[in-house]
């Protein structure tokens, strides 16, 4: 019991350091976090909880569940800010974590449950993305919960099967209401393939009828209401453009990437555990190639083997679905992490039980890279501009203080074959490093342009100015931090429009600095990447010529 308590304590430490530490201390990120949080704030203010609006226009890209969750949090916590926007998203991530811990403990033991959850919580992309208030984190929470509840049906008694089947379809409905079709495809694909592999046709059909009714009760009301209220517009925008066309091609959001994009994403997204996964993956393939008979009786697999197969199925379906889509963003692949963490957790367990030279060498290389990186940042002063280095300096100090002792300790533990202790040291190191560095990393990123936008937005808020932008792209930090109902984003060349905007009183016009040399305007407030501009006599002549 004492050892179990220590494992729970370490997981709590990881959550507190990696996910809750400084959660509200850095501004919302452009463009998705500022966009979605502002939409939720506007929803709460207007009292219209059915129709989504962005910058004063209809927004039919996504379903509304994320925005309902955010509105609920704003109401409960009494305001809209960085902490109240992010906190419900992080708390929601605890739902699949509890399910994952419980099922891993059921199929093996508490140590495996601890290792798997710790791998998930310290995977680089997961620990970065689930701390920001975007839809992908909510989708991941409900998709993971749906699939894990389905997995429970393989390992629970007959009495509880119906409960977990119902929960599977309830969470699938919530996942669809969080971000549309991916919320349905991943659980449905997992159920379909697993039913074939394990020949559970009778059970699947037995429980799916009532489950589908639950699913439809959750997803149909809002969709039917939207189709009735905005019949042509909703179908064209939501169903055709942002579900069908967005999957078939990238032209809708202009995010074209090669089919292997998510394989590359996982190489850094699974850091640091990729250093353990890759050696085992390639040596595993080599072992399989030596075996002529690849047949496997899935129905005779023991609980752990069955669980690993189920998770592998979900990993492959998730990877195939998002890789097949025409539009690709790094955040889309987030639902894969709970299931690939199960596989990596098993690799860690086997490595702890029996030494593996390939994995050991890989982990030594990883910590050597950490140490090299720590010493390399000492020279940042000589390669970064002075204005940028002052924002980088806290990152330099924190990373050096944390990386050198932890990486040195890890190397010592690896060389002395203290494999479990090395795992504990690694996960604590990653969570503490993430918790301490995240605010500074983002603030360093803001210094390349978003700081300008937030400064201009707050200036507009303090002086009751309105805002328009010329060829900046749609930067929603201007909308969120100014608290305006609308910001006029002009993305095309139109000097006549620009001249009219510059004539407005109590109005800020913002453009990118690289546009200044081509525009007949004066700079009113100069920023690092963006500037507030004012008219000159030359612009009047330019508009006449245009």
N, C-alpha and C positions, 0 to 999 in steps of 0.2 A: 504493500500500500504506500510506503514511503517513496519508493521509486516511481510509482504511478503519479503521486502528487508532484514530484519534481518535473516529470514530463509535462503535466498540465501547466505547471508554473512557467516552464520555458516557452510553451505555446502562447501563454498569456503575455509574456515578455515580448515575443516576436510581434504579436498584434499591437501592443501598446507602442513599441518603438517604431515598427515598420509602417504602421497604418494610422495610428491616432496622434503620434507626436507631431506637433506643429501643423496639424491638418488645416487650420484656418489662417495660417500666418502668411500665406502668399496669395497673390491675386488669381482670379479665374483666368484660364488660358484661352487665348484666341485659337481657332474660331468656334469650336464646338461647345466648349464649356460655357463661355460667355453667351453664346446663342441660346442654348437650351435652358440655362438658368434664367435668362431674361424672359424667355417665353413662359416659364413657370410663374415667374413673378407677375407678369402681365395677366396670366390666367387667374391668379388669385385676386388681383386687383379688380379685374373686370367681373368676376363671378361667373364667367362662361367656362364651364368645365368640360365642354364637349368639342367645341371647335378650336383648333390650334391657330395661333397667329404669330407671325414673325415680322417685326419691323412694320407693323400695320397691315400686312397682307396675309391672306390665307396661307396656311402651311399644312399641306397634305402629304408630306413625305413619310411621317411616322405615326403610329398609334399613340394614345395619350397616357399610358400607364406611368411612364417615367415622370411626366409632368404632374400627375395626381400625387405621386409619392413626394415630389418636391414641395408641392403646395401644402400637403399635410405636415411636412417637416417645418415649413415656414410658419404655419399656424401654431404648431405645438411649441416651437422654440421662440416664437415671438419676433420674427424678423427675417430678412433676406441678407445673407452675407456669405463669405467664403466657407465658414464653418458649417452653417446650417444647410448649405447647398451640398457639401461633400459628406457630411456625417451620415445621412440616411443611406447613401450609396455604399459606404464602408460597412455600416451595420447590416445591410442587406447581404453582403458577402459572407456574413457569418452563418447564414442559413445553409448553403451547400457545404460549408466547412463542417458543420455539425453532422450532417448526413454522411459526408465522406469519412469522418472519424469513426462514426458508428459502424458503418459497413466494413471498413478495413479491420476494425477490431473484431467483428463478427467472423470474417473469413480467415483471419490469422490470429493476431493478438494486439495488445495495446501498443507495443513498440512499433509495429508496422503502421498502425493508425497514426501514431505520433510522427514517424518519419515521413509518411506520405503527405500529411497536412503541412508539415514544415517545409517540404520540397515545394508544394504549391505556393505557400506564403512567401517564400524567398526566391521565386523565379522572377527574373528581372522585369519582364513585360507585365506580369500579373501585379507585381508590387507597385509598379508605376501607374498603370492604367486604372486599377480599382480605387485609387485615391483621388481620382478626378471625377467630376459630376457629369458623366456622359452616358449615353444610352447603352453602350456595349457592356458596361459593368452590370447594369440591371438585366440585360439579356442573358449574360453569363450566369448570373445568380439563379434565374428561373430555369434556364435550359439545364444547368448542372443539377438542380434539384429534381427536375422532371426525370432525367436519365438515371440519377442515383436511386430515386424511388422505384423505378422499373427494375434496377439491379437488385433491390431488396426483395423483389418477388421471387428471385431464385434461391434465396437463403433464409426465408422466413416460413413459419408454419401456415397451414391452410387458412386458419382463422384471420391472420393478418394480411394475407395476399390481397383481398378485396380492398383493404384500406390503402395499401401502397399502389395498387392499380389506379384507384380513384385519385390519389395524390399525383400520380404520373400525369394524368390528363388535366388535372387542375393547374399544375405548374406549366404544362405545355400551353394551355390557354393563356396564362399570365405571360409566358415568354413571347407568344405571338403579339399580345397587347403591348409588350415592351418595345419590340422592334420589327414586327411583321414576320414574313415568311421564314427567316432563319430559325425563329423560335419554334416552328412546327417541324421543319425538315429534319433537324438533327435528332430530336427524340423519335420521330416517326421512322426515320431511316434506321436508327439503332434497334428499335423494336422489330422492324421488318426483317433485317438481316439476322438478328439474334434468334428470332423465331424459326427461321430456316435452319440455322446452324445447330440449334439445340432441340429442334423438332417439337416445339411447344405450341403447335397450332391450336389445339383444343383450348388450352388455357388463355391464349391471346384472344381468341374469338369470344370466349366465355366472358371475359371481363371488359372487353373493348366496347361493347354495345353501350353499357351504362357510362363508361368513361368518355366516349365520344359525345354523349348527351351533355355531360358536365363541361366538356371542352366548348361545345357550341353555345351553351348558356353564358359562358364567359366572353366569347369573342363576337357573337352575332349582334347583340343589342347595339353597340356603338357603331359597328359597320353598317347595319341596316339603317340606323338613324342618319348617318352621314350620306348614304346613298339616296335616301328620301329627301334630305335637306338640300344637298348639292349633287343631284343625279349625274349630270354630264361631267362636271368639274372634278368631283371626287373620284369617279371611275377612271377618268383620263389621267389625273395626277397621281393618285395613290396606288391604284391597281395596275394600270398599264405602264405609266412612266417609271414609277419608283419601285415596282416589284418585277414586272416582266422585262421592260427594256433595260433596267439597271442590272439585272442578272445577265441578260444576253449580250450587253455591250457596255463600254465605259463612257460613252458620249454624254450620258446624263450628268455625271459629276466629274468627267474628265480625269479619271484615276486608272489609267491603263497600266497594267503591270504584266510581266511574263507569268506563265503557269507555275513556275518554281518560286514565285515571290514569297510564299509563306514558309517554304523550306528554309529560305535565307532568314526570314523573320525569326523562326524558331531557333536558329543558331545563336542569335543574341538574346532572344526572349527567354530562353531556358537557362541563361547564365545565372549562377555558376555551375548548375547541375549538368549542363551540356558536356562538361569535361569528363563526367562519369558516364553519360548516356552514349556518346559516340564510340568510345572503345568497346563497350559491351555490344552495341548495335552491330559494328563491323565484325567483331569476333563471333557473334551469334550467327551472322550470315555465313561466315566461313565454316562454322560447325554444321549448319544445315546443308551446305553444299556437299559435305562428305557423306551425308545420309541419302541413300537412294530412294527410300520409301518415305514420302512426305505425308502419307495419310495419317489422320488423327481422328480418333473417336471423341467428338465433342461431348457426347452424352455421358461418357465415362470419366470425364475430367473431375478432379477433386475441386473443392470449393475455391481454393486460391487460383488454380489454373483456369477455372471457369470465370472467375472475376477478372483475371488479366485478359482473357479473350474478349469479354464484354467491353472492357475499357479500350482495347485495341480496335475493336469494331467502331466505337464512337470516335476515336482519334482519326481513323481512316475516313469515315463518313464526313466528319467536320472538315478535314483537310481537302477532301475531294470536292465538297460543296463550295467552299469559299475559293478554292483554286480554279473552279470551273466558271465562277462569276466573272463577268466582264469588268466590273469595278472592284478594285482591291485597295484597302487601307490596312495599315498594320493593326489597328484596333479590332478589325472584324474577327480575327482568329482567336480572340481571347477565350471563347468557350472551350477551346481544346485543352487548356492548361490543367483543369482538375483531373482529367482522364489520363493525360500523359504523365501527370505527377504520380499516379498509381503505379505506372510501369517503372518510372525512375525510382520510386520508393522501394519496389521489389529489387531493383539492381543494387541500391544502397544496402538493403538487408543481406543480400547474398555476398556482397563485398565485405560486410562486417563479419559474416560467418566464416568466410574463406578468402584469403588474400588473392588479389588479382593484379598481376604485374602491370598489365596495360592500363588499368584504372589508376593504380598507384602512381605510375609515371605521369599520366595525364594530370592528376591532382597536384603533383609536384610542379609541373609546368604552369598550371593555373596560378599557384601561389607565387611562383617566380615572376609571372607577369604582373601580379598585384604589386610586388616589391619594386619591380622595374618602373611601373607606372607611378608609384609613390615618389620615387626619386626623380622621375622625369618631370613631374609638375613643379619641381624646384626651379626649373629653367623657364617657367611660363612668363616670368617677368621680362625675359629677353626676346620673346616672340610675340607677345600681345601688346597692343597699344595701351598707353597709360590709363586712358579713360575706361578701357575694358578690363584691365588688370585689377583695378580697385574693386570691381564686382566679383572677380575671380578669386581674389586673395582669401576670403573665408573658406571657399571650396578647397583651396590648396592646404590651408592649415588643418581643417577637419579631416580631409582624406589622409594626410600624412600622419596625423596623430592616431588614427584608427587603423589604417592599412598596415603600417610597418609592424606594430606589435602583433596584430591578429595573423597576418600572413607568416610572420616568423614563428608564431606559436603553431600554426597549422603545419608548417614544414617539419617542425620538431615532432609533432604528433604522428605525422605520416611516416617519418623515418623510424619511429619507435613502435609502429604498428598499432597505435591507439586509434582504431578506425571509428568507433562510435564517438569517442571524444573529439575526433577531428570533424565529424559531422556536426556535433553540437556547437563547436567553435565556429564553424563555417556559417551556420544559419543565424547564430547570434550576431556575428560580424556583419552579414548582409543586411539584417533587419536594422541594426543600429546605424550602419552606414547610410542606408536608405532614409531612415527617419531624420537623421541629422543633415544629410546633404540635399534632400529634395527641395526644401525652400530656397536654398542658395543656388541650386542648379537652375530652377525655374526663374529666379530673380536675375541670374546671369543671362538666361535666354531672353527675358524681357528687355534687357539693355540693348538688344539689337532691333528695337522698334516698338514693341508693345508699351514700353515705358512712355514713349512719346504720346501714343494714343490715349493712354490712361490719364496723362497730365492734361491733354487737351480736353478730354471728356469732363474731367473734374473742374476745369476752368469754365466750361460751358454750363455745368450744373450750378456753380457758385454765382454765375452772372446771368442766368436765365437765357443763355444763347442757344440758338439752334445750330445744327451741324450738317454740312454736306462734304463729300469727299470726291476727289477727281483721280480716277485710275489708281486707287489704292487696293482694290479688291474689297470684299465685304468683311470688314473688321468689326466684329460685334462687341468688342470691348468698348468702342465708342458709344454703342447703344446702351450697354449695361451700366457703365460707370457714369454716364451723363444723366441716366434715368429719364431719357427722352422717349417719347412714344414712337418716334420715327427719325432715322438718319438717312439722308438721300445719298446713296452710293451710285456714282456715275462711273461706269467701267469703260465707256467708249470715248474716242476723240470727239469732243464737241465744244469748241471754244465759245460758241454762242451761248450754250448752256452755262459754261463757266463764267462768262461775263455777267449773266443775270444773277448767278449765285453770289458773286463778289459785290454786287450792288445792294444786296440785302443788308438791313441794319440788324445789329445784335446777332450776328451770324458768323460762324467759323467755317472757312473752306480749307480743307486739308488735302495735301497731295504728297506723293513720294519725292524725296530729294532728287532722285535721278530724273524726274520729270521737269525739274526747274529750268534746266538749260534750254528746254524746248518751249517754255511758256513765257509769254510777255507779262510777267507778274513780279511783284516784290515779295520778299520774305518778311513776314511779320513776327513769327516765332520759329526759330530754327531748332529742329531736333536731330537726333542721330540718323534716323531713317525717314522721318516724316516732318513736314513743316506746315504751319499755318501761313496762308498767303493772302495778299491783298492786291487790288487792281492797280494798274498803271494806265497811262494814256494809250500805250501801245496795244493793250488788249482790245480797246474799242476799235482800233484800226484793223486788228486781226479778225475780229468778229465780222466786220463789214466785208472783208475779203473772203471770209469763209462762206 
